[in-house]
């Protein structure tokens, strides 16, 4: 693929173009169903995706990847199945809490649950103990196809290293930065979040960053900082 060469000051559309040129279609979030995506969003907390895949494979092998089975299974049985994901006792309770919410609000009808308005769905997800903004937004974007941008540790690292944000920026401010400066496009939100994860793993590492080889070497953004800071 031809590498997109950025100018010194460019926008988030160019950020997306550079990363799309480098990686091609993101194919993210991997999952054969919306339920698998939701389960993955819980299991991926504090672990590598390879461990999540092992846990999901266990659930599939046990025919446990359904609302009814997940609702009926006990904590101990669920914890055994998702053991490869780490923190399995905690995650089993979080999964059970999420499934209970779906049962209580939508009678176990996942399509009805995910069809709720964005603010309502997000609020319900955030009411689940152990579900924070990143997890809730991942479910809203990737499972429910709602227009909301997901922020994670890779996002924060990228903004910090490119001189856009600092440690005072919280989740909401970072999310607003992307949503205020990008078209309201679900596919774009999905791909760009995925690309930021890829670039964080491949180049913008927490330790031993590979800045000189990074496709974003030379990219920066300044245009909207005054607006975002309220000045």
Residue pairs with C-beta under 8 A, 6 or more apart in sequence:
1 21
1 22
1 24
2 21
3 18
3 21
3 22
3 215
4 14
4 17
4 18
4 21
4 215
5 218
6 14
6 18
6 216
6 218
6 219
7 14
8 218
8 220
9 220
9 221
9 222
9 223
10 219
10 220
10 221
11 181
11 221
11 223
12 178
12 181
12 182
12 192
12 221
13 182
14 219
15 192
15 216
15 219
15 221
16 182
16 188
16 191
16 192
16 195
18 215
18 216
18 219
19 192
19 195
19 196
19 198
19 199
19 215
19 216
20 191
20 195
21 215
22 195
22 215
23 195
23 198
25 191
26 190
26 191
26 194
26 195
26 198
27 194
28 142
28 190
28 191
28 193
28 194
28 197
29 37
29 40
29 41
29 138
29 142
29 143
29 190
29 194
30 40
31 37
31 40
31 142
33 65
34 110
34 114
34 143
34 144
35 65
35 66
35 67
35 110
35 143
36 56
36 65
37 139
37 142
37 143
38 98
38 139
38 143
39 56
39 59
39 65
39 70
39 95
40 52
40 56
41 135
41 138
41 139
41 142
41 143
42 91
42 94
42 95
42 98
42 130
42 131
42 135
43 51
43 52
43 55
43 56
43 82
43 85
43 91
43 95
44 52
44 85
45 87
45 91
45 130
45 135
46 86
46 87
47 85
47 86
47 87
51 84
51 85
51 86
52 84
52 85
54 84
54 85
55 81
55 82
55 83
55 84
55 85
55 88
56 65
58 81
58 82
58 83
58 84
59 65
59 81
59 82
62 81
63 69
64 70
64 73
64 78
64 81
67 99
67 102
67 103
67 108
67 110
68 108
70 78
70 95
70 96
70 99
71 96
71 99
71 100
71 103
71 108
75 89
75 92
75 93
75 96
76 92
78 92
78 95
78 96
79 88
79 89
79 91
79 92
80 88
82 88
82 91
82 92
82 95
85 91
90 130
91 130
93 129
93 130
94 128
94 129
94 130
94 131
97 128
97 129
97 130
97 131
98 125
98 128
98 131
101 124
101 125
101 127
101 128
102 108
102 109
102 110
102 113
105 113
105 116
105 124
106 112
106 113
113 121
114 121
114 143
114 144
115 144
116 124
116 144
118 140
118 144
118 146
118 147
118 148
121 140
121 144
121 146
122 136
122 137
122 140
122 146
122 148
125 131
125 135
125 136
125 139
125 140
126 132
126 133
126 136
133 151
133 171
133 172
133 175
134 150
134 151
134 152
134 171
137 148
137 149
137 150
137 151
137 175
138 150
140 146
140 148
141 147
141 148
141 149
141 150
141 186
141 189
141 190
141 193
142 190
145 186
146 186
147 184
147 185
147 186
147 189
148 175
148 179
148 189
149 175
149 178
149 179
149 182
149 189
149 192
149 193
150 189
150 193
151 171
151 174
151 175
151 178
152 193
152 196
152 197
153 200
154 196
154 197
154 199
154 200
154 201
154 204
155 174
155 193
155 196
156 165
156 169
156 174
157 200
157 204
157 206
158 196
158 199
158 200
158 204
158 216
159 165
159 169
159 174
159 177
160 166
160 167
161 204
161 209
161 211
162 216
162 219
162 220
162 221
163 220
164 177
164 220
164 221
164 222
164 225
165 173
165 174
165 177
169 177
173 228
176 228
177 224
177 228
178 189
178 192
180 224
180 227
180 228
181 223
181 224
182 188
182 189
182 192
199 214
199 215
199 216
202 210
203 209
203 210
203 211
203 213
203 214
203 215
203 216
204 210
204 211
204 214
204 216
211 217
